[in-house]
Amino acid sequence: MESNESNGSNLNHEDEVELEQQTTKNENQSHVAPAPLHLTQSFVSHPESLPAEAAFVAILCMAQFTTQVGLGQSIAPLHIIGAWFHLTNPGQLSWFPAAYSLTVGTFILIAGRLGDLYGHKKFFVGGFFWYALWSVLAGFSVYSNNIFFDCCRAFQGIGPAFLLPNSIAILGRSYKPGLRKQVVFSLFGAMAPTGFVVGATFSSLLAQKAWWPWGYWILGIFCLILALVGIYIIPHTPTPQHDKSFSMFTHIDTLGSLTGVSGLVLVNFAWNQAPIVGWNTPYTYVLLIIGLLFLSLFGYIESHATFPLIPFSVMNADVAFLLACISCGWASYSIWLYYFLQFLEVCRDETPLLMSAQIVPVIPSGFGAALTTAFILGRWPGSTVMMIALTAFLAGSLLVATLPVHQTYWKQTFLSLLVMPWGMDMSFPAATLLLSNAMPREHQGIAASLVNTIVNYSISLALGFAGTIEVHVGVGGGMELVGAGGNGRTCTPQTLKGYRAAQYLGVGLAGLGLFTAAIFSWDTWRRRRREQSEKGKEEAKEEGFGENMDAERESIGREEGYEADGKIEEEKSDNKKEELDDNKGKRGGEEKGKEKLDEKTEIQEEEEKEENKETL
């Protein structure tokens, strides 16, 4: 195989055999004939020494870490940045994190495919360079306006969009299924809460004590350093060999990429812009309709594409359940996170720095959840792990949705911060690992893209849903103070009502995800029971056949025994007949001898008589 030869020492004989077996399996299962793509991916060996392997895993985990840093640095000092641009509208403020998550979730679709085709390391390193550039430019938007800042945030998100799927793909190609791979993927997932806390803390510190653009400039410098380090630490991932009969546009699935990205962007933009201008503005619902049409066209193109971005041939019910659970869970997480921090800052009058300090418990809780997931994934069904994760999402959302304003930190606030990471750090590594193991090596980039697209796109889209609810429920009301915000915002009962309405949307999404996970778990249990039943029937048939064979053998043995006994009896009777005949022969001989002896005696007597006569 050509790719194996190009990989040299990175691919041993066992890996060649495994790759050939997987290639044959994929070609048999696929309904199209993308053989050139199937033959190009190879095993990438991770460093042998423990320090080198630790550095290798750390640099790849930085993709998840810096992605969440970029999210945290806009949410924690949100009102400080908004005050600089003279913004107080919730819809306009929500664009700061939403624009970033929009491009992260959208461009991951094509980023994974490009990595599969042209080498994951190239796009991983390139993602850090891009991330560094637009982080620096986002800082310089301080001299412009909020529109330029939103655009920089959107372009900034393209960097993590290339980092995430290619880093996961490198890990997927470097580790075979087992405990080691489970631990590595769980550590990757544990970087999410850690990165968010670090990003929120340092951006809040710089925004309060220095100047908020410094958070973006420092992030740009850090990403530049990571890109240079990644060039030397990450092993070479060979460029695949392509069949020249297919054009580059066919390999990339250009039509699918354009329609998919366009549809996702338009739908997301409509939902996040609606809280600002309202659904009565014509262009909002027009863009939403056009976006839905693009997504429908995307589905049609993918079903007929030679090299689809989403290979439906390797999809099954388990993948659909996993993605549905991930979508609902992480959508509820984004609402929980955004409105929880708004609640602390506006209604409890806490500074961004104090607020960042209060969310520190998510770090140890997240690591505990990630390591627990690593050890139970091989023992428990993936559906059970997802159900536990969705239960954590639901519990964390309920605790914040019913949180009293003046309650102490150590009750519902602290408990929610301990519970919510178990949803994040159980669902993400479980879904990523299950999809990575379920998909062949040539589709590792696609496996990573699917999970990260769902996660980040759900984060952005859910903020649009929640923003619409907040604006419509929280409009009006009196000016009675519930708490005074330190950033020029007043928490009236109507403001609090809008926050709670948005949080209850998160509760509903988490509940929907838990219901989906329960169906997933029940379906998995039913299929396993059916398989065990069928296996038992086959074993029973085998045992029954064995018993019949034994019975036949016994009957055959009996028949053979009867035949042997009959032969023995016949032999005995023949022997007896021979003995009788012998006895008869002996008796006849004796009688004949006696007769002969009597005749001889009579002759001798007559001769003696004649001799006596002659003598006289």
Buried (B, 14 or more C-beta within 10 A) or exposed (E): BEBBEBBEEBBEEEBBEBBEEBBEEBEEEBEEEBEBBBBBBBBBBBBEEEEEBEBBBBBBBBBBBBBBBBBBBBBBBBBBBBBBBEBEEBBBBBBBBBBBBBBBBBBBBBBBBBBBBBBBBBBBBBBBBBBBBBBBBBBBBBEEEBEBBBBBBBBBBBBBBBBBBBBBBBBBBBBEEEEBBBBBBBBBBBBBBBBBBBBBBBBBBBBBEEEBBBBBBBBBEBBBEBBEBBEEBBBEBBBBBBBEEBEEEBBBBBBBBBBBBBBBBBBBBBBBBBBBEEBEEEEBEEBBEBBBBBBEBBBEBBEEBEBBBBBBEBBEEBBEBBBBBBBBBBBBBBBBBBBBBBBBBBBBBBBBBBBBBBBBBBBBBBBBBBBBBBEBBEEBBBBBBBBBBBBBBBBBBBBBBEBEEEEEEEEBBBBBBBBBBBBBBBBBBBBBBBBBBBBBBBBBBBBBBBBBBBBBBBBBBBBBBBBBBBBBBBEEBEEEEBBEBBBEBBBBBBBBBBBBBBBBBBBBBBBBBBBBBBBBBEBBEEEEEEEEEEEEEEEEEEEEEEEEEEEEEEEEEEEEEEEEEEEEEEEEEEEEEEEEEEEEEEEEEEEEEEEEEEEEEEEEEEEEEEEEEEEE
